[in-house]
Amino acid sequence: MKEHILLDKAYIYEDIPKELTPKGCSYDRVCGLWRVDKTGEVMMIGDYAQRPETKKCDIETGEDQKGE
């Protein structure tokens, strides 16, 4: 039996493991936000250097790849 054409033609991206937990922070489940361990302040409001990356760091797939 033949494989489906999408399975044959689909590009397979390399799975690059990334540490998603911000260093020096812990998640406050009650408030639903990240806090800096040393100060207890909210990570996104304070001057914490390691903020989450933007969508620009995503791997573009599907409709986003207009040139392919």
Backbone hydrogen bonds, N-H to C=O, Kabsch-Sander energy under -0.5 kcal/mol:
donor,donor_aa,acceptor,acceptor_aa,energy
8,D,4,H,-1.6
9,K,5,I,-2.5
10,A,6,L,-1.9
13,Y,11,Y,-0.6
16,I,14,E,-1.0
20,L,18,K,-0.7
25,C,22,P,-1.4
26,S,35,R,-2.3
28,D,33,L,-3.3
29,R,27,Y,-0.9
32,G,28,D,-2.5
33,L,28,D,-1.3
35,R,26,S,-2.7
36,V,41,E,-2.5
37,D,24,G,-2.8
40,G,36,V,-3.0
43,M,34,W,-2.5
45,I,42,V,-0.6
46,G,42,V,-2.2
48,Y,43,M,-0.6
51,R,49,A,-1.3
57,C,54,T,-1.8
58,D,55,K,-2.4
60,E,58,D,-0.6
64,D,61,T,-1.9
65,Q,62,G,-1.6
66,K,64,D,-1.5
68,E,65,Q,-1.1
